Each structure stands twice: as C-alpha cells, then as structure tokens.
C-alpha cells in the first residue's frame, strides 16, 4: 500500500505540475497525498501529532489507511536544497510529528526510507529512490533495527 501511494504521489506531481507530499505520522496507520503548498500553508496539518492526524478527515483528501495491525514506525526523508527551497517557498516546514516525503513534477522525489511495524514486532522498510521515484520493500533483520 505504501509503495502504491508513493507511485500515486509521483504521478500526481507529474500530471499536476505541482509538488506533491506523501504525509503520515509515526505511530499511526493513515497516509495522505496532497499538494505540498496547500499542506505547508495550513498550520493545522504541519503541527499535528499522530493522534490528530489519524483522526482528521476534512483537511486532506485521497487518504489511505494501513491494516489495523500495521503502523508507521519511523521515516527519514533526505533534506536537500530542493526540499528546503520548496518548504521556504510554501511557507511550511515545522518540526511536527507529521512526516512529508516530497514528489516533484519532473518525476523525481526525495530519497526516503519508511519503516513499518506490525503487532508481532516484525519490521519492513520501504526505500524510495530520488532520481527514479521507484521504491522497494525489504524485511528488516535484527541488526538493521
């Protein structure tokens, strides 16, 4: 599901000509794809914690929900000059719990890694490549955690 949402965000960015953001909050199971400029300019979104993000349905559209037993454990999107520029231009950013991964109109995106965990403690990671916008999933071994 996460890979599909990443691909959808990339296609939306290419078709719309606008930067798209895939957002989710660690500890939650909801993800959304939305125009980054709209989200960054809405202080309610960028300052939300996981609980508010999971409960909010009227701020964003096209949301996806993971199975109840699966949660976002962590994520890292590599900040670069392009993502910093987009954040400054859009007036957003912030250091909230909500994590954006940016997808650009030229088909590229931020390098990112998203870690998912289920109720049994099993972890998988989704790695997103910036140049191609492709992602891959792999099981995380004990030493990688």
TAURQUI-V215952 format. One record per residue. N is the residue number from 0. RES is the residue in one small letter. PHI is phi in degrees with one decimal (none if undefined). NEAR is the number of other ideal C-beta (glycine too) atoms within 8 Angstrom. D_CENTER is the distance of its C-alpha to the mean C-alpha in Angstrom with 1 decimal. Layout:
N;RES;PHI;NEAR;D_CENTER / N;RES;PHI;NEAR;D_CENTER
//
This chain:
0;x;none;7;12.2 / 1;x;-65.7;12;8.9 / 2;x;-61.3;9;10.6 / 3;x;-64.5;8;11.9 / 4;x;-66.3;12;8.9 / 5;x;-63.7;16;7.9 / 6;x;-63.5;10;11.5 / 7;x;-65.2;10;11.7 / 8;x;-63.4;15;9.4 / 9;x;-63.3;13;11.6 / 10;x;-63.7;8;14.7 / 11;x;-62.0;11;14.0 / 12;x;-64.4;16;13.8 / 13;x;-64.3;10;16.9 / 14;x;-69.3;6;18.8 / 15;x;-85.8;9;18.1 / 16;x;74.9;6;18.6 / 17;x;-122.1;9;15.8 / 18;x;-65.6;13;12.7 / 19;x;-109.6;15;9.7 / 20;x;-123.7;15;6.3 / 21;x;-98.7;13;3.5 / 22;x;-119.3;16;3.6 / 23;x;-162.3;14;5.3 / 24;x;-116.9;15;8.4 / 25;x;-54.8;12;10.1 / 26;x;96.4;8;13.1 / 27;x;-102.6;12;12.0 / 28;x;-128.9;10;11.6 / 29;x;-108.3;12;10.0 / 30;x;-135.5;14;6.9 / 31;x;-137.2;12;7.5 / 32;x;-117.6;12;7.8 / 33;x;-154.8;12;10.1 / 34;x;-57.7;10;12.1 / 35;x;-64.4;15;10.9 / 36;x;-63.1;11;14.6 / 37;x;-67.1;8;15.0 / 38;x;-68.7;15;12.2 / 39;x;-65.4;14;13.3 / 40;x;-88.3;9;16.9 / 41;x;-105.4;9;16.5 / 42;x;-60.4;7;17.1 / 43;x;-63.7;8;16.7 / 44;x;-74.8;12;13.0 / 45;x;-71.2;13;12.3 / 46;x;-105.5;7;14.9 / 47;x;-72.9;13;14.1 / 48;x;-94.1;9;14.2 / 49;x;-59.8;11;13.0 / 50;x;-64.3;7;16.1 / 51;x;-63.8;8;16.1 / 52;x;-62.6;16;12.5 / 53;x;-65.3;10;13.6 / 54;x;-87.5;6;16.9 / 55;x;-85.1;10;16.1 / 56;x;-120.9;6;16.5 / 57;x;-94.5;3;18.2 / 58;x;-86.1;7;15.7 / 59;x;-133.7;11;13.2 / 60;x;-119.2;5;14.1 / 61;x;55.3;8;13.1 / 62;x;-86.8;9;11.4 / 63;x;-122.7;10;11.4 / 64;x;-124.8;6;12.8 / 65;x;-73.8;13;13.2 / 66;x;-55.6;5;16.9 / 67;x;-56.3;5;18.3 / 68;x;-82.1;5;19.0 / 69;x;-115.4;9;15.5 / 70;x;-133.8;11;13.1 / 71;x;-76.6;16;10.1 / 72;x;-90.4;9;12.4 / 73;x;-165.6;7;10.6 / 74;x;-159.8;12;8.2 / 75;x;-144.0;6;9.3 / 76;x;-110.9;12;8.4 / 77;x;-71.0;9;11.9 / 78;x;-73.7;6;13.1 / 79;x;-138.9;7;15.8 / 80;x;-60.9;5;18.2 / 81;x;-69.1;8;16.3 / 82;x;-67.5;12;13.1 / 83;x;-63.7;9;15.8 / 84;x;-62.6;8;17.8 / 85;x;-61.3;12;15.2 / 86;x;-65.2;10;14.5 / 87;x;-67.3;8;18.3 / 88;x;-63.8;7;19.1 / 89;x;-79.4;11;16.9 / 90;x;81.1;6;18.3 / 91;x;-109.6;11;15.1 / 92;x;124.7;7;13.4 / 93;x;83.1;7;14.8 / 94;x;-115.4;3;14.4 / 95;x;-91.8;8;13.1 / 96;x;-77.2;10;11.4 / 97;x;-75.0;12;8.4 / 98;x;-109.7;11;5.6 / 99;x;-96.4;10;4.4 / 100;x;-118.7;16;4.2 / 101;x;-93.4;14;7.4 / 102;x;-122.0;16;9.6 / 103;x;-104.3;10;13.2 / 104;x;-61.7;9;16.3 / 105;x;-85.7;5;18.1 / 106;x;94.7;9;15.8 / 107;x;-90.8;9;14.4 / 108;x;-157.5;15;11.0 / 109;x;-80.4;13;10.1 / 110;x;-64.5;9;11.2 / 111;x;-151.8;12;8.7 / 112;x;-138.1;10;9.6 / 113;x;-117.9;13;8.1 / 114;x;-110.8;13;11.2 / 115;x;-113.0;14;12.3 / 116;x;-133.9;9;15.7 / 117;x;-106.9;9;18.3 / 118;x;-62.7;4;21.3 / 119;x;-87.9;4;23.5 / 120;x;85.6;6;21.5 / 121;x;-75.0;7;20.6 / 122;x;-122.1;11;17.5 / 123;x;-128.1;10;15.6 / 124;x;-120.9;12;13.2 / 125;x;-113.3;14;11.1 / 126;x;-107.6;9;11.7 / 127;x;-109.4;15;10.5 / 128;x;-95.9;9;13.5 / 129;x;-67.6;10;13.4 / 130;x;-70.4;5;16.8 / 131;x;-102.2;7;16.6 / 132;x;72.7;14;13.0 / 133;x;-91.4;6;14.1 / 134;x;-132.7;12;12.7 / 135;x;-139.3;6;14.9 / 136;x;-114.4;8;15.2 / 137;x;-145.6;7;17.7 / 138;x;-76.0;6;19.3 / 139;x;-91.2;9;19.4 / 140;x;-84.6;6;23.0 / 141;x;-51.4;4;24.5 / 142;x;-68.9;4;24.8 / 143;x;-87.8;6;21.2 / 144;x;-77.0;6;20.0
//
